[in-house]
Amino acid sequence: MRIVLMKDTPPRLEAPEDFKQFSIALDERLRSSAIAALAPVAEPTSDAVTHAWVRPDAIRALSSMAGDPAWTEDFGKMCAYAESKGWTGPKGAIRAHIDLIPATHPVSPDDFRNAMRKFASGVCIVASGEGDDRRGMTVSAFTSVSAEPPMVLVCLNRSTSSHDPISTAPVFSVNILSGLQEDVALTFAGRTGLRGADRFDDQWTSSETGAPVLTTSHQTLVCTPISAQIAGTHTVLIGQVIATSDASEGPALMNYDGVIKATSAAPATLQ
Ligand SMILES: Cc1cc2nc3c(=O)[nH]c(=O)nc-3n(C[C@H](O)[C@H](O)[C@H](O)COP(=O)(O)O)c2cc1C
């Protein structure tokens, strides 16, 4: 396993199932502030910042497998092995090597955006709240995650006004737009000047669960949040699907190469 500490990103644990490796990857831009960067999980063993004492509780808190009894047992064995080898320090902290990771960005944000324009996607409105507290934004970063249980994810820019209310809501909806709903996409992308609850017109209703539902959508999924993980500029919000609407027929709205338009009416059927 490896603890990854990158600038402007919360600590994360890679490969928690790998008990044979144990190290810290530290963004080299954090070198001069290494003590503060390490603080959520560890403290340096010396001024040289080549090794750190990592708190086992911090690893448990970061591990995506922490609820798995087999992982908990194996992690306990790893801690015991480290102790038997003399690799433990204050309060059972485990010694880890620190690798400095170069902060090179060979792909600029514009290069990245241009590359992603070549990926055709659908367009949805992600929405939450009731009455005057309703908030919604246009999103194309939406994908299926799991069928059992049914889960989806959306990526929400943290700088948007809709981000905080939607990413902390107890329930949210994903309303997939039909080919006739370019105007809805523009409204919820802030292009018509409408903000907050003013974006919602009489095509919207409230689901039994409390999330706004676009009655004219191509398809709506209502979700409860499972996790919200910060990744760079965005939050990856994963939701479990608790209800779906009836689907409408006809073209969907597509986002491709910087343009939104209806898909052709007769797509090939995948088996
Ligand atoms: C076609 C299209 C797709 C978009 N996809 C996303 C997306 O996946 N994630 C995101 O955060 N913003 C996306 N946006 C931008 C947001 O819709 C826009 O920033 C919106 O105004 C944010 O909400 P706010 O006005 O409440 O701040 C998209 C915009 C358009 C037009």
The ligand as a MOL file (V3000), in Angstrom:
LIG
                    3D

  0  0  0     0  0            999 V3000
M  V30 BEGIN CTAB
M  V30 COUNTS 31 33 0 0 0
M  V30 BEGIN ATOM
M  V30 1 C -22.7380 20.4110 -22.0860 0
M  V30 2 C -22.2140 20.8130 -20.7300 0
M  V30 3 C -21.6680 19.8620 -19.8940 0
M  V30 4 C -21.1810 20.2010 -18.6230 0
M  V30 5 N -20.6720 19.2270 -17.8190 0
M  V30 6 C -20.2430 19.5490 -16.5790 0
M  V30 7 C -19.7800 18.5200 -15.7120 0
M  V30 8 O -19.7530 17.3410 -16.0430 0
M  V30 9 N -19.3820 18.8840 -14.4670 0
M  V30 10 C -19.3890 20.1950 -14.0620 0
M  V30 11 O -19.0080 20.4720 -12.9290 0
M  V30 12 N -19.8240 21.1860 -14.8690 0
M  V30 13 C -20.2530 20.8820 -16.1100 0
M  V30 14 N -20.7180 21.8700 -16.9330 0
M  V30 15 C -20.6870 23.2620 -16.4560 0
M  V30 16 C -21.8010 23.5790 -15.4720 0
M  V30 17 O -23.0550 23.1840 -15.9600 0
M  V30 18 C -21.8470 25.0990 -15.1950 0
M  V30 19 O -20.5960 25.4950 -14.6880 0
M  V30 20 C -22.9540 25.4710 -14.2480 0
M  V30 21 O -23.2800 26.8210 -14.4710 0
M  V30 22 C -22.5350 25.2780 -12.8160 0
M  V30 23 O -23.5640 25.6080 -11.9160 0
M  V30 24 P -23.7140 27.0100 -11.1500 0
M  V30 25 O -24.1600 27.9590 -12.2340 0
M  V30 26 O -24.7280 26.7140 -10.1440 0
M  V30 27 O -22.3950 27.4300 -10.5940 0
M  V30 28 C -21.2280 21.5500 -18.1870 0
M  V30 29 C -21.7930 22.5210 -19.0340 0
M  V30 30 C -22.2830 22.1610 -20.2840 0
M  V30 31 C -22.8960 23.2160 -21.1810 0
M  V30 END ATOM
M  V30 BEGIN BOND
M  V30 1 1 1 2
M  V30 2 1 2 3
M  V30 3 2 2 30
M  V30 4 2 3 4
M  V30 5 1 4 5
M  V30 6 1 4 28
M  V30 7 2 5 6
M  V30 8 1 6 7
M  V30 9 1 6 13
M  V30 10 2 7 8
M  V30 11 1 7 9
M  V30 12 1 9 10
M  V30 13 2 10 11
M  V30 14 1 10 12
M  V30 15 2 12 13
M  V30 16 1 13 14
M  V30 17 1 14 15
M  V30 18 1 14 28
M  V30 19 1 15 16
M  V30 20 1 16 17
M  V30 21 1 16 18
M  V30 22 1 18 19
M  V30 23 1 18 20
M  V30 24 1 20 21
M  V30 25 1 20 22
M  V30 26 1 22 23
M  V30 27 1 23 24
M  V30 28 2 24 25
M  V30 29 1 24 26
M  V30 30 1 24 27
M  V30 31 2 28 29
M  V30 32 1 29 30
M  V30 33 1 30 31
M  V30 END BOND
M  V30 END CTAB
M  END
